[in-house]
Amino acid sequence: MIPALALVVGVVLGLVLEPTVPAALQPYLPIAVVAALDAVFGAVRAQLEGIFDDRVFVVSFVSNVLVAGLVVFLGDQLGVGGQLSTGVVVVLGIRIFSNAAAIRRHVFHA
Amino acid sequence: MRQPPGAPARRVDGSMSLLVDMMANTLDEAYAERAARTAGGGPGGPSEQDPTRSGGLGRRAVAGLVVLALGVVTGTAVAQVRARQEATTGLRADLAGEVRDRTAETDQLAREAERLREDLDAAQAELLGADAAGRAAAEQLRLLGLASGTLPVTGPGVRVVLDDAPPPEDAPDATLRGGTPLDGRVQDRDLQDLANGLWAAGAEAVDVNGQRLTALTAIRSAGDAVLVDFRPLSPPYVVRAVGDASALELELLDGPTGRRLTTYASLYGLRFSLERSDELSLPGAGTPQLRAATPLEQEDTS
């Protein structure tokens, strides 16, 4: 409940305040969001399976974002940033879908 | 591939283990490991309320902060994408608005030019009407205006309608000028022929779709469109000619122009019709560009 509330508050804050992001970091925002979403879906699934752990969540969240950003940054330096972004989004997207399916099974038993 | 005798049979998709892993192990393994560790160490086993596993208040707060950060980043990313879109659409709207403004400005200037031209004509008529020499000059000016096509003309004549061939039943591409194939389209040359034929038959004034032809008017084509005086026209083309109606009609029925157009009509399906009219009103071509002028003093002394 509290995390969901925090998420909503955060989105509203971001939309209202529109913090200025350095131009160099702008391409990584969507990637960071997708990576973080992956960690969040994993956490929700772990919660439903009864093995949730705060520390694992925070560490996986931060490392997910950092690794995804790093991969895309490296890709940018090598000239394949677009392709690597696609790769990151595809892989994380698959994981998000699988986790969402597991969550669905837990919630609806279907 | 060597395989120990007791090993389990290899999976069929074993060579795609990376993809299989990606699809199957979607939950972070750290959760399971941590759960196993605390379950082994703690007496109560994994449970939600277990304080050793769910961490203290501080860790919960950190998790909440992390989610809050996710929200902020998401909101920022969305806001940025929106701002970028707005910048693009705003630019387009600005350009469209500018085009509208300039068009309105042009229209207004054209109206103003029209009004000034009327003023000029009135002033000219007034000044020239004062004495006999002036009236003679005015009459000459009028005749020149009629001949050069700058003045509107009214009189009997013929009205010719020239149109593309009707599109075939199985029009291959209905978007192209009603599906009429290239052969069946009225070309600039057809209109040139027609105009020249009319002039040759003694027409005094000719217009195409309301564009008065003068000695300087070009009939050309640009791509699919026929341009008359650099203005694109679309079919059907209505060509009106003021002059001796019977001579014009004769030329169009039996002269070289008429025969050519009739041939085109039967060969390619061009539609071509002709009618006499007792009263045709052709617009003027507007004021021609001033190309040469003589100083007034010189004329006075001569």
Interface residues (C-beta under 8 A of the other chain):
Chain A: I2 P3 A6 L7 V8 V9 G10 V11 V12 L13 G14 L15 V16 E18 P19 V21 Q26 L29 P30 A32 V33 A36 L37 A39 V40 G42 A43 R45 A46 E49 G50 I51 F52 D53 D54 R55 V56 F57 V58 V59 S60 F61 V62 V91 I94 R95 S98 N99 A102
Chain B: M22 M23 T26 L27 D28 A30 Y31 A32 R34 A35 T38 P46 S47 E48 R53 S54 G55 R59 R60 V62 A63 G64 L65 V66 V67 L68 A69 L70 G71 V72 V73 T74 G75 T76 A77 V78 A79 Q80 A83
